[in-house]
Amino acid sequence: MLLTLFTVLLAVIWVFPMYWAVVTSVKGETETIANPPTLFPQAFDFSAYTYIFQNSPIVQWYVNSVLTSLLITLLVLLLSMLCAYALSQIDFKGRKWLYWLVLAGFMIPFQASLIPLFILINKMGLVNNFAGLILPQLAAPVAVVIYKQFFDQIPPELGDAARMDGASEFRVLFSIFLPLNWSITFSLAIVTFIAAWNNFLWPFIVMNDTARLTIPVGITQVQSAYGVAYAKTMASAVSAAIPTIVAYLLFQRRVTEGVMAAAGLK
């Protein structure tokens, strides 16, 4: 009984910030600064949503986020899959050293390489460019390691038989190894898409054109001529969160599988 009550209490604490954001977004600006604050709006006011859609390029920000997140997801899966297959199934000189470098890749926090990465992107002329936004996010060592672990579990006889029949390494990968790992591929795709959609730090640094911002950065640009507008700020935050919430609700099991796969690295 006590454990159940404790679990319910934790759930309420976790849900309350999201509830407060949604409730604040449908209040009038005057009510958002009322003292004491109201836990439920006195009257539903959707003017904040009307304001952000009429006075900011939020639709363009959505388009930018969707396109960049989809492209990042596809390229991360493809590159990680190819790298993992080579490390798992192809014997070449320096393979173990390369694998250790991949492992070291996700031990280094992104913030540690932020400054040299920005200098490199700037020298390449890719600042305020979608290529500069996408390229640094394609390095996904965790995805490589996860794929390699699953490829290592596939009997090597399957690949050897296909090679004896004249199949190339690409044919072996996409006709044998990939179909046996569709589940983890789908899980990684969902997790990668959500991570790319929610990424704030790098897009905030590399993009400065308002029309090219992604939705997490764009919502910080929603301002009012009268100072801080809590209802408008929360409306923009809720609007930005809707796609990831929907994706999680639709693919909850897949997201959990992807997170558990990443957490179970040996």
C-alpha positions in Angstrom: 0.0 0.0 0.0 2.7 2.4 1.0 4.7 1.6 -2.2 1.6 2.2 -4.3 1.0 5.6 -2.6 4.7 6.5 -3.1 4.5 5.6 -6.8 1.3 7.7 -7.3 3.0 10.6 -5.5 6.0 10.4 -7.8 3.7 10.2 -10.9 1.9 13.3 -9.7 5.2 15.2 -9.2 6.4 14.1 -12.7 3.1 15.0 -14.4 2.4 18.3 -12.7 4.9 20.5 -14.7 3.3 19.3 -18.0 -0.1 19.9 -16.5 0.9 23.4 -15.4 2.3 24.2 -18.9 -0.9 23.2 -20.6 -3.1 25.0 -18.1 -1.0 28.2 -18.3 -1.2 28.1 -22.1 -5.0 28.3 -22.0 -5.2 31.1 -19.5 -5.4 34.8 -20.2 -2.2 36.7 -19.5 -3.7 38.5 -16.6 -4.7 35.3 -14.9 -1.2 33.8 -15.4 0.2 36.4 -12.9 -2.7 36.2 -10.5 -1.7 35.7 -6.8 -2.5 33.2 -5.5 -2.2 31.2 -8.8 -5.2 29.2 -10.0 -4.8 25.4 -10.6 -7.5 25.5 -13.2 -8.3 28.3 -15.7 -11.3 30.4 -14.8 -12.1 30.6 -18.6 -10.4 28.8 -21.4 -8.5 31.4 -23.5 -6.8 30.1 -26.7 -5.6 33.6 -27.8 -2.0 32.6 -26.9 -2.0 29.9 -29.6 -3.6 32.3 -32.1 -0.9 34.8 -31.3 2.1 32.5 -31.8 0.7 31.1 -35.1 -0.1 34.6 -36.5 3.0 36.4 -35.2 5.8 33.9 -35.5 7.0 31.5 -38.3 6.2 28.5 -36.1 4.9 26.5 -39.1 8.3 27.0 -40.8 10.0 26.0 -37.6 7.9 22.8 -37.6 8.9 22.1 -41.2 12.6 22.7 -40.5 12.4 20.3 -37.5 10.6 17.6 -39.3 12.9 17.6 -42.3 16.2 17.8 -40.4 15.1 15.2 -37.8 14.0 12.8 -40.5 17.2 13.2 -42.4 19.3 12.9 -39.3 17.4 9.7 -38.3 17.9 8.1 -41.8 21.5 9.0 -42.0 22.4 7.9 -38.5 20.7 4.5 -39.0 22.5 4.0 -42.3 25.9 5.1 -41.2 25.7 3.3 -37.9 24.5 0.1 -39.5 27.3 0.1 -42.1 30.0 0.8 -39.4 28.6 -1.8 -37.1 28.5 -4.4 -39.8 32.1 -3.8 -40.7 33.2 -4.0 -37.1 31.2 -7.2 -36.5 31.6 -9.2 -39.7 34.6 -8.0 -41.7 38.1 -8.8 -40.6 40.4 -5.9 -41.3 43.6 -4.5 -39.8 42.9 -2.1 -36.9 39.3 -3.3 -36.4 39.7 -3.5 -32.6 41.3 -0.1 -32.4 38.5 1.4 -34.4 36.0 -0.2 -32.1 37.7 1.3 -29.1 37.6 4.7 -30.7 33.9 4.3 -31.2 33.4 3.3 -27.6 35.5 6.4 -26.6 33.2 8.5 -28.7 30.2 8.3 -26.4 32.3 8.7 -23.3 33.2 12.2 -24.3 30.4 14.7 -23.6 29.2 16.7 -26.6 29.8 20.0 -24.7 33.6 19.1 -24.5 33.9 19.3 -28.3 31.4 22.1 -28.8 34.0 24.9 -29.4 36.3 23.1 -31.8 33.3 21.7 -33.6 31.9 25.2 -34.1 35.3 26.5 -35.3 35.4 23.6 -37.8 31.9 24.2 -39.1 32.6 28.0 -39.3 35.8 27.4 -41.4 33.7 25.1 -43.7 31.2 28.0 -44.2 28.4 25.9 -42.8 27.2 28.2 -40.0 23.5 29.1 -40.5 23.3 26.2 -42.9 21.2 23.1 -42.6 24.3 21.0 -43.5 26.1 22.5 -40.6 23.1 21.7 -38.4 22.9 18.1 -39.5 26.5 16.8 -40.0 27.7 17.0 -36.4 24.6 15.1 -35.3 25.3 12.1 -37.5 28.0 10.8 -35.2 26.1 8.2 -33.0 28.5 5.9 -31.3 25.8 4.4 -29.2 23.8 3.3 -32.2 27.0 1.7 -33.7 27.6 -0.3 -30.5 24.0 -1.4 -30.3 24.0 -2.6 -33.9 27.3 -4.4 -33.4 26.0 -6.3 -30.4 23.0 -7.5 -32.3 25.0 -8.4 -35.4 27.5 -10.4 -33.3 24.6 -12.6 -32.2 23.7 -13.7 -35.7 25.3 -17.0 -36.7 28.2 -16.3 -39.1 27.1 -19.3 -41.2 24.3 -17.3 -42.7 26.6 -14.6 -44.1 29.2 -17.2 -45.2 26.5 -19.1 -47.2 25.4 -15.9 -48.9 28.9 -15.0 -49.8 29.5 -18.4 -51.3 26.5 -17.8 -53.5 28.2 -14.6 -54.7 26.4 -12.1 -52.5 28.3 -8.9 -51.8 28.7 -7.5 -48.3 26.0 -4.9 -49.0 23.7 -7.8 -50.1 24.5 -9.8 -46.9 23.8 -6.7 -44.7 20.5 -5.6 -46.3 19.1 -9.0 -47.2 20.1 -11.0 -44.1 21.4 -9.0 -41.1 19.0 -6.0 -41.4 15.7 -8.1 -41.7 16.8 -10.0 -38.6 17.1 -6.7 -36.7 14.1 -4.7 -37.9 12.9 -4.4 -34.3 16.0 -2.7 -32.9 16.2 -0.6 -36.1 12.7 0.7 -35.6 13.4 1.4 -31.9 16.6 3.3 -32.7 14.8 5.3 -35.4 12.1 6.5 -32.9 14.7 7.3 -30.2 17.0 9.1 -32.7 14.1 11.1 -34.2 12.9 12.3 -30.7 16.5 13.2 -29.7 17.0 15.1 -33.0 13.7 16.9 -32.6 14.5 18.0 -29.0 18.1 19.0 -29.6 18.5 22.6 -28.5 22.1 23.4 -27.8 23.7 22.8 -31.2 20.9 24.3 -33.4 20.9 27.3 -31.0 24.6 27.9 -31.6 24.9 27.2 -35.3 21.7 28.8 -36.6 20.9 32.5 -36.4 18.4 33.0 -39.2 14.9 33.1 -37.7 13.4 31.4 -40.7 15.9 28.5 -40.4 15.4 27.8 -36.7 14.2 24.5 -35.4 11.2 24.4 -33.2 13.0 24.0 -29.8 15.1 27.1 -30.6 12.3 29.0 -32.3 10.0 28.9 -29.3 12.6 31.0 -27.4 12.0 33.8 -30.0 8.3 34.1 -29.2 8.1 37.4 -27.3 5.5 40.0 -26.5 5.9 43.8 -26.7 4.8 43.9 -23.1 7.6 41.8 -21.6 7.3 38.2 -20.5 4.1 36.6 -21.7 3.7 33.3 -19.8 0.7 32.1 -21.7 2.3 32.7 -25.1 5.6 31.1 -23.8 3.7 28.0 -22.6 1.6 27.8 -25.7 4.7 27.7 -27.9 6.3 25.1 -25.6 3.2 22.9 -25.7 3.0 23.2 -29.5 6.6 22.1 -29.8 6.1 19.1 -27.5 3.1 17.7 -29.2 4.9 15.7 -32.0 7.2 14.0 -29.5 4.4 13.3 -27.1 2.4 11.7 -30.0 5.4 9.7 -31.2 6.0 8.4 -27.7 2.3 7.4 -27.1 2.2 5.7 -30.5 5.5 3.9 -30.2 6.0 3.6 -26.5 7.1 0.0 -26.6 9.6 0.7 -29.3 11.0 3.7 -27.5 11.4 1.6 -24.3 13.2 -1.1 -26.3 15.6 1.5 -27.8 16.3 3.0 -24.3 16.8 -0.4 -22.8 19.2 -1.5 -25.6 21.2 1.7 -25.0 21.2 1.2 -21.3 22.2 -2.5 -21.6 25.5 -1.8 -23.4 28.3 -4.1 -22.1 
